[in-house]
Each structure stands twice: as C-alpha cells, then as structure tokens.
Amino acid sequence: MLAPVILAASRSDKMRRFVSAAPGTKQVVERFIPGETVDQVVPVVVDAVDKGLEVTLDVVGEDITTPEQAAAARDAYLELIDRLKDLGLGTKAEMSVKLSMFGQALEDGHELALANVRPVVEAAAAIGTTVTLDAEDHTTLDSMFAIHDELRKDFPQTGCVIQAYLFRTEDDAHRLAANGSRVRIVKGAYKEPAEVAYQDKSEIDKAYVRITRILMEGSGYPMIGSHDPRLIAISQELARRAGRKLDEYEFQMLYGIRTEEHVRLAAEGHRMRVYTAYGTDWYGYFMRRLAEKPANLIFFARSTLTKS
C-alpha cells in the first residue's frame, strides 16, 4: 500500500530535500549505490567479476531538462566505457541506460535520445560489450522500442527491458523473442494506471511467468530480473523445459539485495549479473528501491531513527 506513495514522493523536490538531509540516508543509499564516481565503482566491478559474477552499470539520473544535460549523461557513459576498456572484461561488464537521461522527454526527444545513445552503443561494442535500454513509464515505451529496433540494425546485441505488470508486454515479448533480442524481464517499478497495468501482485506474478515462458521458448536471450525465490525457481524450470543451457539465459539482481543469492546462483553455473548503479543523482533510483520492498523502507526508517 505504501509503494504508490513512495513512488509519488520520488518526483517531489520537497521530499528529495527531506530524504537527502535525513541522518540515516547515507548509510542506506550506500547499500544500493556503491559510489558516485567511476573511480569508486570500478573496484566494485572487479570484485564482482572475481567472485564469478557479471555486472550491468547504470549512471543514475533521470531529471534531464536541457540538451546540455543529456549530452553530459552521454559523456558520463563514454567515460565509463573508456575505463572499462583497460579491464578487458567484455560482456562481463555491460551498461544499462535510461533514454530519459539522453533527452527523450525534451523537444524532438526521440531523435535527440537516439543521437546521444548511439555513440554509447558504438563505444560499448568497440570494447566487446553491450548496452541494455531500460524501460521507464508506459508513455515512453514506443519510443524506446523504436530506438532499440534502430540500434539493432548495426548492433544486434543491444538489449531492452520489458515490464510484466503492463498489459502490452506479452505482445512485446512475442515480437522480441522472435527477433532474437536480449530481453530483461522485470515486474515493473513505476506507478502505472489500472488502464494499462495490473495492480494486484498475484496477477503481476502470473504475467511474469507467462512472459518468461514466451522468452524461454523463443530465439532470444532472456535476462531474468527478479529477487523472488519462487520466480527464480520457476524460471529455471521453464529454461529446462525449453532445452536451454545455463549460458543461454541469465539472472539479474540489484546491487545490495540478496547478495548471498548472487553468489549461490553463480556457483551453480548460472550467469548472474548484478545491476549496479552509481552517480550523484541517486534520489529517484533510491526511492524506487524503497517502494519495491517494504523491508527496504523499514531498514531506512530504522537507520534514520538510530542516527537521530
């Protein structure tokens, strides 16, 4: 019941100032975001790979209001790729991008976002890795999928994200699975109206399973984005039934959540990728992590009270 309230707060400047000033915020933010700079996140990447994990890196920040800010976001990813080049990790360290950061919501935003994200995808390919386009609220998805289709003409390894709680997603999954794309499936973390999305958790879970089956039975590469033990087990069974080998799909989880499970899945031979966000504009990302799981909110409240 609190999730819609928290998601609404993620867009509030007043709440941003309050949360930023709270005594326990820094401690909780560090649980989900390991640093603000490339220098701080590179050792985290190396440590993860040494443990048999893989990573996808997200430079956080979504409130882009000028073309100059969009260009700065592009350059932040290019800086990251330049640092990854010397590590020689290939696809063990890929990138996730939100097109809102590249100017999607601005005037002529579709063309601007495509122009900004293309050099990032090109640079990633040049060092042997990939980029995944994150899904945002439902009003942005037609543009995201169109950009995804355009990028895949030259870079077919470019991935995208689909969200189980949206009614449209089963159709999207059929199309993407047939096209052989890399597809991450998540439940969805934006506040969406009942006209376009399931509101009941059990209905979202059922949709997640249906969509995962579509992806596993298709010709693409499924990326299972979930921390739910039941959905992870079901995904493993669907992969087995589809005759997929362990390297023909992967699991993805957020940095700082169920870290023991990251290591366990990797030890079993699964590809296990950790979604690792970093940067100074952490507020929107942080609030969605609180909304996704009540335990995260309890941890934040306890930390704040303790510090107070």
VENMOPE-V950329 format. One record per backbone hydrogen bond with DSSP energy under -0.5 kcal/mol. NH is the residue of the N-H (numbers start at 0). CO is the residue of the C=O. E is the energy in kcal/mol with one decimal. If there is no record, write none. Layout:
BEGIN
nh->[NH/NH]
co->[CO/CO]
e->[E/E]
END
This chain:
BEGIN
nh->[5/6/7/8/9/10/11/12/15/16/17/18/19/20/21/21/24/27/28/29/30/30/31/31/32/33/40/41/42/44/45/46/47/48/49/50/50/51/52/53/54/55/56/57/59/59/63/64/69/70/71/72/73/74/75/76/77/78/79/80/81/82/83/84/85/86/87/87/88/91/92/93/94/95/96/98/100/101/102/103/105/108/111/112/113/114/115/116/117/118/119/120/121/122/123/124/125/126/126/127/128/131/132/133/133/139/140/143/144/145/146/147/148/149/150/151/152/152/153/154/157/158/159/160/161/163/164/165/166/168/169/170/171/172/173/174/175/176/177/178/179/180/181/182/182/183/184/184/185/191/195/196/197/203/204/205/206/207/208/209/210/211/212/213/214/215/216/217/217/218/220/221/221/222/223/224/224/225/225/228/231/232/233/234/235/236/237/238/239/240/241/242/243/247/248/249/250/251/252/254/256/260/261/262/263/264/265/266/267/268/269/270/270/271/272/272/273/274/274/275/275/276/276/277/278/280/281/285/286/287/288/289/290/291/292/295/296/297/298/299/300/301/302/303/304/305/306/307]
co->[1/2/3/4/5/7/8/10/11/12/13/14/15/16/17/18/21/23/24/25/26/27/27/28/28/276/36/37/38/40/41/42/43/44/45/46/47/48/47/271/91/273/93/275/57/277/61/62/65/66/67/68/69/70/71/72/73/74/75/76/77/78/79/80/81/83/83/84/83/88/89/54/129/56/131/96/97/98/99/98/102/105/107/108/109/110/111/112/113/114/115/116/117/118/119/120/121/122/123/124/123/94/158/96/131/136/137/139/140/141/142/143/144/145/146/147/148/149/150/150/154/130/181/132/183/185/186/162/195/165/166/167/167/168/169/170/171/172/173/174/176/175/157/180/220/159/182/222/161/189/192/192/164/199/200/201/202/203/204/205/206/207/208/209/210/211/212/213/214/176/180/219/247/182/249/184/222/223/251/226/227/228/229/230/231/232/233/234/235/236/237/239/238/244/245/221/270/223/272/274/253/257/257/258/259/260/261/262/263/265/264/245/248/269/250/270/53/252/272/55/273/31/274/57/34/59/279/281/282/283/284/285/286/287/288/292/292/293/294/295/296/297/298/299/300/301/302/303]
e->[-2.4/-2.6/-2.0/-2.0/-1.3/-1.5/-1.7/-0.6/-2.1/-2.2/-2.0/-3.1/-2.4/-1.6/-0.9/-0.6/-1.4/-1.6/-3.1/-2.1/-0.5/-1.0/-0.8/-1.1/-2.9/-0.6/-1.6/-2.3/-0.6/-2.0/-2.4/-2.4/-2.2/-2.4/-2.2/-1.1/-0.6/-1.8/-2.4/-2.5/-3.1/-2.0/-2.3/-2.2/-1.0/-2.4/-2.0/-0.5/-1.7/-2.3/-1.9/-2.0/-2.1/-2.3/-1.9/-1.7/-2.0/-2.2/-1.9/-2.7/-2.0/-1.7/-2.4/-1.8/-0.7/-1.2/-1.1/-0.7/-0.6/-1.9/-1.6/-2.4/-1.8/-2.7/-2.5/-0.5/-1.6/-0.9/-1.2/-1.8/-1.7/-1.8/-2.1/-3.1/-2.1/-2.4/-2.1/-2.6/-2.0/-0.7/-0.6/-2.3/-2.7/-2.4/-2.3/-2.4/-1.8/-0.9/-0.9/-1.6/-2.7/-2.6/-2.5/-3.0/-0.7/-2.2/-0.9/-2.2/-3.1/-1.9/-2.4/-2.6/-2.6/-2.1/-2.8/-2.1/-0.6/-0.9/-1.1/-2.7/-2.2/-2.6/-1.9/-1.2/-2.7/-3.2/-1.9/-1.6/-2.6/-1.2/-0.6/-0.6/-1.8/-2.9/-2.0/-2.0/-2.7/-2.9/-1.8/-1.2/-1.0/-1.7/-0.6/-0.6/-2.1/-2.7/-0.5/-2.4/-2.2/-0.8/-1.7/-1.5/-2.9/-2.1/-2.5/-2.2/-2.2/-2.4/-2.1/-2.3/-2.7/-2.5/-2.2/-1.8/-2.3/-2.8/-2.2/-0.6/-0.8/-1.6/-2.6/-0.6/-0.5/-2.9/-3.2/-2.2/-1.0/-1.1/-1.3/-0.6/-2.4/-2.3/-2.4/-2.4/-2.1/-1.9/-2.6/-2.3/-2.1/-2.6/-1.8/-1.4/-2.6/-2.0/-0.6/-1.8/-2.7/-2.9/-2.0/-2.6/-1.8/-0.7/-1.3/-1.6/-2.2/-2.5/-1.9/-2.4/-1.4/-1.5/-2.1/-0.7/-0.5/-0.6/-3.2/-0.5/-3.2/-3.2/-0.6/-3.0/-0.7/-0.6/-0.6/-2.4/-1.8/-0.5/-1.6/-2.7/-2.5/-1.7/-1.5/-1.7/-2.0/-1.7/-0.8/-1.4/-1.1/-2.3/-2.4/-2.1/-2.7/-2.7/-2.2/-2.4/-2.4/-2.4/-2.4/-2.2]
END
